[in-house]
Amino acid sequence: MHTSVLLEESIKYLNLKDDSIVIDCTLGYGGHSSKILKIIKNGYLYAFDQDEEAIENADKKLKEIGTNYKIIDKNFKNIEEVNQKVDAILFDLGVSSPQLDEDYRGFSYHKDSKLDMRMDRRQKLDAYEVVNTYPLEKLIKIFKEYGEEKYSVSIAKAIIKARPIETTLELSEIIKNNVPEKYRKKSHPARKIFQAIRIEVNDELNVFEKALKKALKMLNKNGRIAVITFHSLEDKICKKIFKEVSSVPRELQNLPVIPDEYKPKYKIIANIKPTDKEIGDNKRARSSRLRVIEKE
């Protein structure tokens, strides 16, 4: 079962009205969208997802609430296809529990399956191709940048030597055997590498950065964007973009009067971490963070 992280907080800070026009960039299994639809009885919801199974499940759930929604079977990088201004936009960047729990999707280092990790199973690039065809230098680069893994070099060399690698548990074992024993005791040694491969397969960071910049331009006055991130790389992108659009340019900050055209058009509303209770109830919440911005 999938439990949406920071559900109540994100809905609260979207500041929804009865007639709000909303985009849920990450429909998933419909946890946030269900809550949104119950509030916007005279509004409209656009929801993006590229996972056929998630769309089918979420659609059933939403139909029980209302008909004032449209599911767009695409990655949220296509957000501009909602060709109108909106009042609220939500990004929940976590991988859904069903994706992690289903053996055949290849996201989990705990379960054996063919290496896959595609959010959109129609795309060509998958984890198998990354693991088995990328040159050493490229593997090291993605492990360092996307996984922030300090043993990237030894792990990448071991992967090259062990090719072909077919399954998730095969890869997990190779990673485990090429880090120090004391390192294995801190957390699962495959966690960061699997994260890095997943980000590479789905181009997650580039897609998010471009979509967030587009989203800011789509807001109505007093409209809000809420972003739930799950690791530091996503959060750094969100924090940087929010800071840029909500700040006076550095070279003008000492002026006695800031010209109107340089005054920020956005203000930061919230920066929230989950409570200890939520982390206790749902361990996947432990690394999450919610950031909210409003167009003035």
C-alpha positions in Angstrom: 0.0 0.0 0.0 1.2 3.5 -0.9 1.1 6.2 1.8 1.6 9.7 0.5 4.3 11.6 2.4 3.5 15.1 3.8 0.0 14.7 2.5 -1.9 17.0 4.9 0.8 19.7 4.9 1.1 19.9 1.2 -2.6 20.2 0.7 -2.9 22.8 3.4 -0.1 25.0 1.9 -1.5 24.8 -1.6 -4.2 27.1 -0.2 -7.0 25.6 -2.4 -10.4 27.2 -2.9 -13.6 25.6 -4.2 -12.9 26.8 -7.7 -9.1 26.4 -7.9 -7.4 25.1 -11.1 -4.7 22.7 -10.0 -2.0 20.6 -11.6 -0.7 17.5 -9.8 2.5 16.8 -11.7 3.0 13.4 -10.1 -0.4 11.6 -9.9 1.0 8.3 -8.8 -1.7 6.2 -7.1 -3.8 9.3 -6.5 -3.2 10.1 -2.8 -2.7 13.8 -3.3 -5.1 14.1 -6.2 -7.9 12.5 -4.3 -7.6 15.1 -1.5 -7.4 17.9 -4.0 -10.5 16.8 -5.9 -12.6 16.7 -2.7 -11.8 20.4 -2.1 -12.1 21.8 -5.6 -15.7 20.9 -6.3 -16.1 23.7 -8.8 -12.5 23.8 -10.0 -10.5 21.5 -12.2 -7.5 19.1 -11.8 -4.9 18.2 -14.4 -2.8 15.3 -13.3 0.4 14.0 -15.1 1.8 10.5 -14.9 3.6 8.2 -17.3 3.1 4.9 -15.5 0.1 3.0 -17.0 -0.5 0.9 -13.9 -0.6 4.0 -11.6 -2.9 5.9 -14.0 -5.4 3.0 -14.1 -5.5 2.7 -10.3 -5.7 6.5 -9.7 -8.4 6.9 -12.3 -10.7 4.5 -10.5 -10.1 6.3 -7.2 -10.8 9.8 -8.7 -14.0 8.7 -10.5 -15.5 8.0 -7.1 -15.0 11.6 -6.1 -15.8 13.6 -9.3 -15.4 14.1 -13.0 -13.7 17.5 -13.0 -10.3 16.2 -13.8 -8.1 15.1 -16.7 -5.2 12.6 -16.5 -2.4 13.4 -19.0 -0.4 10.3 -19.8 2.9 12.0 -20.1 5.9 13.1 -18.0 5.4 16.4 -16.3 8.1 17.9 -18.5 5.1 18.5 -20.7 3.4 20.7 -18.1 2.9 23.5 -20.6 0.3 21.3 -22.3 -2.1 22.7 -19.7 -2.5 25.8 -21.8 -3.8 28.1 -19.1 -2.9 29.8 -15.8 -3.5 27.8 -12.7 -3.9 28.4 -8.9 -1.8 25.5 -7.5 0.8 23.1 -8.7 2.1 20.0 -6.8 5.3 18.1 -7.4 5.7 14.9 -5.2 9.1 13.5 -6.4 9.1 10.2 -4.6 9.0 6.8 -6.2 5.6 5.3 -5.3 5.5 2.3 -2.9 3.9 0.0 -5.5 6.7 0.7 -8.0 9.3 -0.2 -5.3 7.3 -3.2 -4.1 6.6 -4.8 -7.5 9.4 -7.2 -8.2 9.3 -6.8 -12.0 9.8 -3.0 -12.0 13.5 -3.4 -10.9 13.5 -0.4 -8.5 14.2 -2.4 -5.4 17.6 -3.7 -4.2 15.7 -6.0 -1.8 13.8 -8.0 -4.5 15.1 -9.9 -7.5 14.1 -8.8 -10.9 15.5 -7.8 -14.3 17.2 -4.5 -14.2 14.7 -1.9 -15.4 13.8 1.2 -13.3 11.8 2.9 -16.0 9.0 5.1 -14.8 7.7 5.0 -18.4 8.0 1.5 -19.7 7.6 2.7 -23.2 11.0 4.4 -23.2 14.1 2.5 -24.5 16.8 3.4 -21.9 16.6 1.1 -18.8 18.8 0.2 -15.9 20.1 -2.9 -17.7 21.5 -0.7 -20.5 23.1 1.7 -18.0 24.7 -1.0 -16.0 25.9 -3.1 -18.9 26.9 -0.5 -21.6 28.1 2.7 -19.9 31.9 3.2 -19.9 33.7 3.3 -16.6 34.1 7.1 -16.5 30.3 7.6 -17.1 29.3 5.1 -14.3 31.7 6.9 -11.9 30.2 10.3 -12.8 26.6 9.3 -12.3 27.4 7.4 -9.0 29.2 10.4 -7.6 26.8 13.1 -8.9 23.4 11.4 -8.5 24.2 9.0 -5.7 26.8 11.0 -3.8 28.5 7.7 -3.3 32.1 7.9 -1.9 33.0 4.4 -3.2 31.9 5.2 -6.7 35.2 4.2 -8.3 35.5 0.7 -6.7 31.8 -0.1 -7.3 32.0 1.1 -11.0 35.1 -1.0 -11.6 33.5 -4.1 -10.1 30.4 -3.6 -12.3 32.5 -3.4 -15.4 34.4 -6.6 -14.4 31.2 -8.6 -13.6 29.3 -7.8 -16.8 26.8 -8.9 -18.0 24.7 -8.2 -14.9 21.1 -9.3 -15.4 19.2 -8.7 -12.1 18.8 -6.3 -9.2 20.0 -8.7 -6.5 23.1 -9.6 -8.7 23.9 -5.9 -8.9 23.2 -5.4 -5.2 25.6 -8.2 -4.2 28.3 -6.7 -6.4 27.9 -3.3 -4.7 27.9 -4.9 -1.2 31.1 -6.8 -1.9 33.0 -3.7 -3.0 32.5 -1.4 -0.1 34.1 -1.8 3.4 32.3 -4.0 5.9 31.7 -1.1 8.4 30.1 0.9 5.5 27.5 -1.8 5.0 26.3 -1.5 8.6 25.3 2.2 8.3 22.6 1.6 5.6 22.1 -0.7 2.7 25.2 -0.2 0.5 23.2 -0.4 -2.7 20.8 2.4 -1.8 22.8 5.3 -3.3 23.8 3.4 -6.5 20.2 2.3 -7.2 19.1 5.9 -6.7 21.8 7.2 -9.1 20.9 4.6 -11.8 17.1 5.5 -11.4 17.8 9.2 -11.8 19.9 8.5 -14.9 17.4 6.2 -16.5 14.5 8.7 -16.0 16.6 11.9 -16.4 14.9 13.0 -13.2 16.9 16.1 -12.2 17.0 17.8 -15.6 13.3 17.1 -16.1 12.4 18.5 -12.7 14.5 21.7 -13.1 12.9 22.5 -16.5 9.4 21.7 -15.4 9.7 23.8 -12.2 10.8 26.8 -14.1 7.8 26.4 -16.5 5.5 25.9 -13.6 6.4 29.2 -12.0 5.3 31.1 -15.2 1.9 29.3 -15.1 0.7 30.6 -11.8 -2.1 33.0 -11.3 -1.6 35.8 -8.8 -1.5 34.3 -5.3 -1.0 30.9 -6.8 1.3 28.4 -5.1 3.7 25.6 -5.9 4.4 22.9 -3.4 7.4 20.6 -4.0 8.0 17.4 -2.0 11.6 16.2 -2.4 13.3 13.0 -1.2 17.0 13.6 -1.6 19.4 16.5 -1.4 19.9 16.8 -5.2 16.2 17.5 -5.9 16.0 19.7 -2.9 19.1 21.8 -3.9 17.5 22.4 -7.3 14.2 23.5 -5.7 15.9 25.7 -3.1 18.1 27.4 -5.7 15.2 28.2 -8.1 12.9 29.4 -5.3 15.7 31.6 -3.9 16.4 33.1 -7.3 12.8 34.1 -8.1 12.0 35.4 -4.6 15.1 37.6 -4.2 16.3 41.0 -5.4 19.3 40.6 -7.7 22.5 40.7 -5.6 23.9 43.7 -7.5 20.7 45.8 -6.6 20.3 44.8 -3.0 22.1 47.9 -1.6 20.0 50.4 -3.5 17.8 52.6 -1.3 14.8 52.0 -3.6 14.5 48.8 -5.7 12.9 49.5 -9.2 9.6 47.8 -9.6 10.7 45.6 -12.5 13.4 44.1 -10.2 11.2 43.4 -7.2 10.6 39.7 -6.6 7.3 38.4 -8.0 7.3 35.4 -5.7 7.7 34.8 -2.0 8.7 31.6 -0.1 5.9 30.4 2.1 7.1 27.2 3.8 10.0 24.8 4.3 8.8 21.8 6.2 10.2 18.4 7.3 8.0 15.5 8.4 7.2 15.0 12.0 8.7 12.2 14.1 5.3 10.6 14.1 5.1 10.5 10.3 8.6 9.1 10.0 7.7 6.5 12.6 4.5 5.6 10.7 6.2 5.7 7.2 9.9 5.2 7.0 10.0 6.5 3.4 9.1 10.0 4.9 12.5 10.3 6.7 14.4 12.1 3.9 11.5 14.2 2.6 11.1 17.9 2.6 8.2 20.3 1.5 9.0 23.7 0.0 6.2 26.1 -1.0 6.3 29.3 -3.0 3.6 31.8 -3.9 3.3 34.3 -6.8 2.6 37.8 -5.5 
